[in-house]
């Protein structure tokens, strides 16, 4: 696979995204046992190291600040529990392996063959496929066997209905890119593209992703609400979309139920948010015992993680780390110091990046809101998408500079 990563970067990226999406749902996770898609992603991440070194040298791996930040967290999470006798190297890497998805940043930047257009095509292609998967499930109950219905996956305790796709973060990025494209230059094709991608985001099962996109895009829209002749048509389209959404809410029981479910989750702590508070109560107790630096990466097979698994009352309480509560996951792994460092890094990234990184900044803002119910900053399903968007912005910036120099 290292040879493929070196000589065929586009093919390698397609393979990576195929694995990342769970084989587009056509490969059931049970067929991979004792392996998993996460293990395969870890192997693919390792396969990027030598191609980066051979092409641009070892130092290039650390050339971007975002990579250095994630690798510092990764190394701390690996060695801190080992030094305290809570874990071994194998268990620590097993728990924190998703952090290495950040290596896709230097890998993508080291290959000029992977252009912004190619990355954009991959994002929109996968987003459209995942959106259509959700659409066909809701309308016809048809879905690939690798993507399971939420009600089945969570043993009938889910508050909503939908199909558990891999992953909604890709649809979120497609919406952000379509939104920025439309604001930069209005066209009917771009408008249709934005509305289609947003429709996909609306029917995907993660309410936190939908809410974060509404908040982030809404605030950005209001902040830049100075109307110009170029933007009037787009603004009217937004108003029309809001009007149509209101009509759908009034006349569609399914959509009305979904919106009310979100309302209850926010204001009455029912559904996913309320259940997270209940299932993570023991993690708050663990955090309170070591609030400064946390515990690092504690796998369920480690000396500290095994007793937690044996005492678990459900599969949601078997591990130290938690995939469904990002803030708690950061606190228990890295403590208050790690959490504050993460907040500062997030703030500097949003404030310091230039205009060419607007999509990346919007994604980070959406991730921050999503992380209250989904660990997008500490698992590969969030880190990989973040890496691709960052590389997309860097490549797009270089392409613009090249065009300006040629024109000059």
Secondary structure, DSSP 8 states (H G I E B T S, - for coil): -HHHHHH-HHHHHHHHHHHHTTGGGTS-GGGGTTS-HHHHHHHHHHHHHHHHHHHH-GGGGG-SHHHHHHHHHHHHHHHHHHHTTS--HHHHHHHHGGGGGGGHHHHHHT-TTS-HHHHHHHHHHHHHHHHHHHHHHHHH----TTS-BHHHHTTT--SS--B--S-HHHHHHHHHHHHHHHHHS--HHHHHHHHHHHHHHHHSS-HHHHHHHHHHHHHHHHHT----TTTHHHHHHHHHHHHHHHHHHHH-HHHHHHHHHHHHHHHS--HHHHHHHHHTHHHHHHHHHSTTT------TTSTTHHHHHHT-SSGGGS-SS-TT-HHHHHHHHHHHHHHHHHHHHHHHHHHHS-GGGHHHHHHHHHHHHHTTTS-TTTSHHHHHHHHHHHHHHHHHHHHHHHHHHHH-
